[in-house]
Amino acid sequence: MDSSSESHGSNAYVSLRGVSKSFDDVRAVVDLDLDIASGEFFSMLGPSGSGKTTVLRLIAGFETVSSGTISIDGEDITTLAPFDRTVNTVFQDYALFPHMTIQENVEYGLRTRKVPKPERAAQAAQAIDRVKLSHLAGRLPHQLSGGQRQRIALARALVLRPKVLLLDEPLGALDKQLREEMQVELKSIQREAGITFIFVTHDQEEAMRMSDRIAVFNAGRIEQLGTPHEVYEKPATAFVAGFLGVSNLMSGEKAQAVVGRTGLVNIRPERIRLVGPGAKPGKDEMAVSGVIIEVAYTGANTIYIVETAGSVRLISTKLNEELPGVGESFQTGDKVVALWRNAHIATIPH
């Protein structure tokens, strides 16, 4: 089911109604209805060109809608200039002023609003403390690491107390370890600040880890809207199933051979358990015999590709819980039985 028009209860804070955006002959956003709740960490996830960043820029006012309306807290902001909107945007490149200290960078927005000097200094210091960088307030941006600059960009946005904070791939330039640390910090800051975050990313794990709800975008439309659990466990379309994690998508004869029915179905790799040949399925389980044709060790997991009797290839992921050499493991060429519970077969409507 396409959930793009679902409301998040009666407390919708950001509302888009019939929003479309075209660039010449390209329809970047198509007739979008969307409600985002107050205080929600909401992610827009999708590949490049799916429309997610365009929607963010429409909310920010950096692009104008071709049709439709946008409102925040009941106020129609569709035609307001960016600086008249109660939102602030954090970009991937931080956009800090290189010649200003961190304190001056964070104060800048307050200065343009004519906030008296003592007051803006105190508010900026508080914002810098919130992102745990008070000890670096006198430094210049080039003296900070990428993660520290990202936190200062957040502080500069939060000090203006926006009703909504828009984040455009803000962690995209960071390495994996720092990115994961910042995901935890960003979620913590959002919870503490209590304001609505609208986050754009193409990273599925990032969206799943941080979000209250996720809108999965494809070709200018929302394919599915729901909690991380809902969109992962119960994908509404083949695109969503394939985009969020690794999938065993099957239909027609292949589905019939593996799960005993036609139609479009999906089994996540971590739900498939491999055992030695001759094993029988337990209660509420299904089984198919096959041969392992590829094994990949990735540290936390081992990935197996199994070719079944019906020439259907299944991916199985095993968590490496045991010490090396302990517990059952398989090699290329081994005969196995793949088992999964009936409840773990997801039927995809379309």
C-alpha positions as a Python dict, from the first residue, in 0.01 Angstrom:
ca = {
    (1, 'M'): (0, 0, 0),
    (2, 'D'): (126, 347, -84),
    (3, 'S'): (110, 529, 247),
    (4, 'S'): (207, 873, 119),
    (5, 'S'): (-122, 1028, 218),
    (6, 'E'): (-127, 882, 571),
    (7, 'S'): (-153, 1138, 846),
    (8, 'H'): (49, 1094, 1164),
    (9, 'G'): (-255, 1151, 1381),
    (10, 'S'): (-410, 1491, 1448),
    (11, 'N'): (-77, 1647, 1553),
    (12, 'A'): (59, 1698, 1200),
    (13, 'Y'): (307, 1985, 1222),
    (14, 'V'): (450, 1999, 871),
    (15, 'S'): (191, 1935, 599),
    (16, 'L'): (234, 1906, 224),
    (17, 'R'): (-79, 1886, 11),
    (18, 'G'): (-74, 1806, -360),
    (19, 'V'): (286, 1927, -390),
    (20, 'S'): (447, 1889, -733),
    (21, 'K'): (771, 2025, -873),
    (22, 'S'): (888, 2015, -1235),
    (23, 'F'): (1220, 2123, -1384),
    (24, 'D'): (1146, 2178, -1753),
    (25, 'D'): (1017, 1836, -1866),
    (26, 'V'): (1134, 1650, -1555),
    (27, 'R'): (874, 1588, -1283),
    (28, 'A'): (1091, 1576, -971),
    (29, 'V'): (801, 1558, -723),
    (30, 'V'): (455, 1429, -820),
    (31, 'D'): (136, 1522, -632),
    (32, 'L'): (277, 1461, -284),
    (33, 'D'): (67, 1452, 34),
    (34, 'L'): (268, 1422, 355),
    (35, 'D'): (219, 1493, 727),
    (36, 'I'): (507, 1510, 975),
    (37, 'A'): (444, 1526, 1351),
    (38, 'S'): (578, 1780, 1596),
    (39, 'G'): (901, 1658, 1755),
    (40, 'E'): (937, 1373, 1507),
    (41, 'F'): (1266, 1252, 1361),
    (42, 'F'): (1145, 1199, 1006),
    (43, 'S'): (1369, 1067, 727),
    (44, 'M'): (1326, 1090, 352),
    (45, 'L'): (1517, 799, 201),
    (46, 'G'): (1579, 713, -161),
    (47, 'P'): (1834, 691, -442),
    (48, 'S'): (1972, 994, -626),
    (49, 'G'): (1704, 1162, -833),
    (50, 'S'): (1414, 1016, -633),
    (51, 'G'): (1282, 1357, -524),
    (52, 'K'): (1375, 1356, -155),
    (53, 'T'): (1618, 1651, -169),
    (54, 'T'): (1377, 1850, -386),
    (55, 'V'): (1106, 1806, -120),
    (56, 'L'): (1349, 1930, 147),
    (57, 'R'): (1436, 2235, -64),
    (58, 'L'): (1066, 2306, -120),
    (59, 'I'): (1007, 2304, 256),
    (60, 'A'): (1312, 2530, 305),
    (61, 'G'): (1198, 2769, 32),
    (62, 'F'): (1506, 2723, -185),
    (63, 'E'): (1275, 2594, -459),
    (64, 'T'): (919, 2706, -537),
    (65, 'V'): (638, 2455, -580),
    (66, 'S'): (485, 2405, -926),
    (67, 'S'): (155, 2326, -751),
    (68, 'G'): (27, 2245, -404),
    (69, 'T'): (71, 2394, -56),
    (70, 'I'): (312, 2361, 236),
    (71, 'S'): (224, 2458, 593),
    (72, 'I'): (407, 2453, 927),
    (73, 'D'): (215, 2465, 1253),
    (74, 'G'): (-98, 2563, 1065),
    (75, 'E'): (67, 2854, 878),
    (76, 'D'): (75, 2843, 497),
    (77, 'I'): (441, 2903, 405),
    (78, 'T'): (414, 2807, 36),
    (79, 'T'): (511, 3151, -96),
    (80, 'L'): (728, 3276, 192),
    (81, 'A'): (1094, 3356, 131),
    (82, 'P'): (1342, 3117, 298),
    (83, 'F'): (1440, 3370, 567),
    (84, 'D'): (1075, 3420, 663),
    (85, 'R'): (1022, 3049, 734),
    (86, 'T'): (1061, 2901, 1082),
    (87, 'V'): (1306, 2641, 954),
    (88, 'N'): (1681, 2608, 932),
    (89, 'T'): (1892, 2386, 710),
    (90, 'V'): (2213, 2194, 779),
    (91, 'F'): (2407, 2092, 467),
    (92, 'Q'): (2670, 1825, 405),
    (93, 'D'): (2943, 2085, 349),
    (94, 'Y'): (2873, 2265, 682),
    (95, 'A'): (2897, 2613, 516),
    (96, 'L'): (3089, 2765, 809),
    (97, 'F'): (3257, 3103, 765),
    (98, 'P'): (3632, 3024, 754),
    (99, 'H'): (3747, 3362, 892),
    (100, 'M'): (3518, 3352, 1197),
    (101, 'T'): (3576, 3165, 1522),
    (102, 'I'): (3336, 2891, 1622),
    (103, 'Q'): (3169, 3128, 1870),
    (104, 'E'): (3130, 3394, 1598),
    (105, 'N'): (2994, 3138, 1350),
    (106, 'V'): (2725, 3028, 1593),
    (107, 'E'): (2642, 3389, 1685),
    (108, 'Y'): (2610, 3498, 1321),
    (109, 'G'): (2240, 3424, 1272),
    (110, 'L'): (2152, 3593, 1600),
    (111, 'R'): (2355, 3897, 1495),
    (112, 'T'): (2158, 3930, 1171),
    (113, 'R'): (1842, 3919, 1382),
    (114, 'K'): (1976, 4214, 1585),
    (115, 'V'): (1995, 4017, 1910),
    (116, 'P'): (2195, 4226, 2165),
    (117, 'K'): (2558, 4120, 2199),
    (118, 'P'): (2553, 3983, 2558),
    (119, 'E'): (2237, 3782, 2488),
    (120, 'R'): (2360, 3634, 2162),
    (121, 'A'): (2697, 3544, 2318),
    (122, 'A'): (2520, 3358, 2598),
    (123, 'Q'): (2281, 3178, 2359),
    (124, 'A'): (2568, 3080, 2127),
    (125, 'A'): (2775, 2950, 2419),
    (126, 'Q'): (2479, 2741, 2532),
    (127, 'A'): (2434, 2595, 2181),
    (128, 'I'): (2805, 2512, 2155),
    (129, 'D'): (2790, 2345, 2495),
    (130, 'R'): (2492, 2138, 2378),
    (131, 'V'): (2711, 1980, 2108),
    (132, 'K'): (2995, 1936, 2362),
    (133, 'L'): (3248, 2169, 2198),
    (134, 'S'): (3274, 2459, 2447),
    (135, 'H'): (3649, 2403, 2473),
    (136, 'L'): (3688, 2483, 2100),
    (137, 'A'): (3477, 2801, 2086),
    (138, 'G'): (3778, 3024, 2011),
    (139, 'R'): (3912, 2817, 1721),
    (140, 'L'): (3862, 2863, 1347),
    (141, 'P'): (3676, 2601, 1137),
    (142, 'H'): (3992, 2470, 968),
    (143, 'Q'): (4130, 2377, 1311),
    (144, 'L'): (3842, 2135, 1369),
    (145, 'S'): (3783, 1781, 1245),
    (146, 'G'): (3499, 1700, 1006),
    (147, 'G'): (3283, 1568, 1288),
    (148, 'Q'): (3345, 1876, 1502),
    (149, 'R'): (3258, 2108, 1211),
    (150, 'Q'): (2936, 1914, 1162),
    (151, 'R'): (2844, 1960, 1527),
    (152, 'I'): (2911, 2334, 1501),
    (153, 'A'): (2688, 2355, 1193),
    (154, 'L'): (2418, 2192, 1405),
    (155, 'A'): (2476, 2436, 1691),
    (156, 'R'): (2452, 2731, 1451),
    (157, 'A'): (2118, 2603, 1324),
    (158, 'L'): (1976, 2514, 1667),
    (159, 'V'): (2067, 2848, 1826),
    (160, 'L'): (1803, 3014, 1605),
    (161, 'R'): (1541, 2786, 1766),
    (162, 'P'): (1374, 2682, 1441),
    (163, 'K'): (1042, 2501, 1456),
    (164, 'V'): (1180, 2255, 1203),
    (165, 'L'): (1541, 2157, 1131),
    (166, 'L'): (1611, 2033, 779),
    (167, 'L'): (1918, 1814, 730),
    (168, 'D'): (2044, 1746, 378),
    (169, 'E'): (2275, 1440, 386),
    (170, 'P'): (2461, 1606, 678),
    (171, 'L'): (2680, 1303, 757),
    (172, 'G'): (2761, 1206, 399),
    (173, 'A'): (3119, 1338, 402),
    (174, 'L'): (3224, 1157, 721),
    (175, 'D'): (3403, 823, 744),
    (176, 'K'): (3207, 520, 865),
    (177, 'Q'): (3312, 523, 1231),
    (178, 'L'): (3260, 897, 1276),
    (179, 'R'): (2934, 880, 1085),
    (180, 'E'): (2800, 617, 1324),
    (181, 'E'): (2909, 822, 1626),
    (182, 'M'): (2738, 1129, 1483),
    (183, 'Q'): (2417, 933, 1420),
    (184, 'V'): (2395, 862, 1792),
    (185, 'E'): (2476, 1224, 1882),
    (186, 'L'): (2232, 1368, 1630),
    (187, 'K'): (1947, 1154, 1764),
    (188, 'S'): (2039, 1255, 2118),
    (189, 'I'): (2047, 1625, 2028),
    (190, 'Q'): (1711, 1597, 1852),
    (191, 'R'): (1553, 1427, 2153),
    (192, 'E'): (1696, 1689, 2388),
    (193, 'A'): (1595, 1985, 2169),
    (194, 'G'): (1247, 1841, 2112),
    (195, 'I'): (1209, 1993, 1767),
    (196, 'T'): (1107, 1836, 1438),
    (197, 'F'): (1396, 1700, 1233),
    (198, 'I'): (1347, 1626, 862),
    (199, 'F'): (1647, 1428, 745),
    (200, 'V'): (1744, 1342, 386),
    (201, 'T'): (1969, 1043, 323),
    (202, 'H'): (2035, 768, 69),
    (203, 'D'): (2184, 547, 343),
    (204, 'Q'): (1931, 283, 447),
    (205, 'E'): (2102, 186, 773),
    (206, 'E'): (2130, 550, 875),
    (207, 'A'): (1759, 611, 820),
    (208, 'M'): (1664, 290, 1003),
    (209, 'R'): (1886, 368, 1297),
    (210, 'M'): (1771, 725, 1362),
    (211, 'S'): (1415, 771, 1243),
    (212, 'D'): (1074, 758, 1405),
    (213, 'R'): (931, 718, 1055),
    (214, 'I'): (1076, 686, 705),
    (215, 'A'): (936, 791, 368),
    (216, 'V'): (1093, 580, 91),
    (217, 'F'): (1107, 787, -228),
    (218, 'N'): (1122, 666, -586),
    (219, 'A'): (1066, 866, -906),
    (220, 'G'): (917, 1168, -729),
    (221, 'R'): (668, 971, -522),
    (222, 'I'): (659, 804, -182),
    (223, 'E'): (654, 427, -229),
    (224, 'Q'): (601, 359, 139),
    (225, 'L'): (572, 552, 464),
    (226, 'G'): (611, 389, 804),
    (227, 'T'): (831, 306, 1100),
    (228, 'P'): (1171, 145, 1030),
    (229, 'H'): (1021, -188, 1139),
    (230, 'E'): (722, -154, 906),
    (231, 'V'): (914, -62, 592),
    (232, 'Y'): (1176, -331, 649),
    (233, 'E'): (957, -620, 761),
    (234, 'K'): (650, -542, 549),
    (235, 'P'): (767, -371, 229),
    (236, 'A'): (477, -244, 20),
    (237, 'T'): (657, -276, -314),
    (238, 'A'): (945, -465, -473),
    (239, 'F'): (1140, -139, -487),
    (240, 'V'): (1115, -87, -110),
    (241, 'A'): (1210, -451, -41),
    (242, 'G'): (1516, -420, -262),
    (243, 'F'): (1623, -75, -147),
    (244, 'L'): (1606, -144, 227),
    (245, 'G'): (1865, -409, 283),
    (246, 'V'): (1937, -733, 97),
    (247, 'S'): (1631, -929, -17),
    (248, 'N'): (1532, -1268, -152),
    (249, 'L'): (1260, -1147, -389),
    (250, 'M'): (1071, -1416, -580),
    (251, 'S'): (762, -1441, -794),
    (252, 'G'): (592, -1680, -1035),
    (253, 'E'): (760, -2018, -1085),
    (254, 'K'): (1052, -1934, -855),
    (255, 'A'): (819, -1843, -570),
    (256, 'Q'): (621, -2160, -635),
    (257, 'A'): (937, -2372, -623),
    (258, 'V'): (1064, -2220, -296),
    (259, 'V'): (760, -2119, -89),
    (260, 'G'): (486, -2313, -262),
    (261, 'R'): (287, -2024, -402),
    (262, 'T'): (305, -1769, -680),
    (263, 'G'): (283, -1394, -633),
    (264, 'L'): (560, -1160, -520),
    (265, 'V'): (723, -1265, -193),
    (266, 'N'): (1034, -1175, 2),
    (267, 'I'): (1244, -1346, 269),
    (268, 'R'): (1518, -1146, 439),
    (269, 'P'): (1859, -1325, 439),
    (270, 'E'): (1893, -1316, 818),
    (271, 'R'): (1567, -1514, 845),
    (272, 'I'): (1709, -1810, 649),
    (273, 'R'): (1887, -2072, 861),
    (274, 'L'): (2121, -2327, 704),
    (275, 'V'): (2158, -2681, 837),
    (276, 'G'): (2314, -3001, 711),
    (277, 'P'): (2148, -3224, 448),
    (278, 'G'): (1861, -3445, 561),
    (279, 'A'): (1735, -3202, 827),
    (280, 'K'): (1360, -3175, 856),
    (281, 'P'): (1169, -2847, 901),
    (282, 'G'): (1024, -2780, 1244),
    (283, 'K'): (673, -2672, 1322),
    (284, 'D'): (565, -2371, 1110),
    (285, 'E'): (888, -2395, 905),
    (286, 'M'): (956, -2443, 536),
    (287, 'A'): (1264, -2602, 386),
    (288, 'V'): (1444, -2630, 53),
    (289, 'S'): (1761, -2825, -32),
    (290, 'G'): (2052, -2668, -214),
    (291, 'V'): (2427, -2630, -260),
    (292, 'I'): (2641, -2342, -136),
    (293, 'I'): (2798, -2166, -432),
    (294, 'E'): (2956, -1869, -255),
    (295, 'V'): (3067, -1775, 98),
    (296, 'A'): (3163, -1423, 208),
    (297, 'Y'): (3297, -1339, 555),
    (298, 'T'): (3225, -976, 648),
    (299, 'G'): (3331, -970, 1013),
    (300, 'A'): (3002, -948, 1199),
    (301, 'N'): (2829, -1179, 951),
    (302, 'T'): (2893, -1461, 706),
    (303, 'I'): (2694, -1444, 382),
    (304, 'Y'): (2605, -1765, 201),
    (305, 'I'): (2457, -1795, -149),
    (306, 'V'): (2268, -2120, -196),
    (307, 'E'): (2152, -2258, -528),
    (308, 'T'): (1838, -2462, -474),
    (309, 'A'): (1702, -2756, -671),
    (310, 'G'): (1470, -2520, -859),
    (311, 'S'): (1771, -2312, -974),
    (312, 'V'): (1662, -2033, -738),
    (313, 'R'): (1949, -1860, -560),
    (314, 'L'): (1890, -1769, -196),
    (315, 'I'): (2105, -1542, 20),
    (316, 'S'): (2144, -1644, 385),
    (317, 'T'): (2318, -1427, 644),
    (318, 'K'): (2454, -1581, 965),
    (319, 'L'): (2560, -1370, 1262),
    (320, 'N'): (2912, -1469, 1369),
    (321, 'E'): (2831, -1526, 1737),
    (322, 'E'): (3075, -1809, 1803),
    (323, 'L'): (3453, -1803, 1815),
    (324, 'P'): (3621, -1905, 1486),
    (325, 'G'): (3607, -2281, 1444),
    (326, 'V'): (3321, -2322, 1692),
    (327, 'G'): (2967, -2398, 1581),
    (328, 'E'): (2840, -2508, 1243),
    (329, 'S'): (2981, -2343, 933),
    (330, 'F'): (2973, -2433, 566),
    (331, 'Q'): (3203, -2408, 267),
    (332, 'T'): (3149, -2366, -105),
    (333, 'G'): (3014, -2689, -251),
    (334, 'D'): (2848, -2812, 70),
    (335, 'K'): (2498, -2950, 47),
    (336, 'V'): (2260, -2779, 288),
    (337, 'V'): (1896, -2735, 378),
    (338, 'A'): (1768, -2378, 400),
    (339, 'L'): (1498, -2330, 664),
    (340, 'W'): (1273, -2035, 748),
    (341, 'R'): (953, -1976, 936),
    (342, 'N'): (629, -1923, 746),
    (343, 'A'): (580, -1595, 935),
    (344, 'H'): (900, -1458, 781),
    (345, 'I'): (767, -1475, 425),
    (346, 'A'): (654, -1123, 337),
    (347, 'T'): (389, -1099, 68),
    (348, 'I'): (440, -782, -136),
    (349, 'P'): (118, -628, -267),
    (350, 'H'): (276, -479, -582),
}
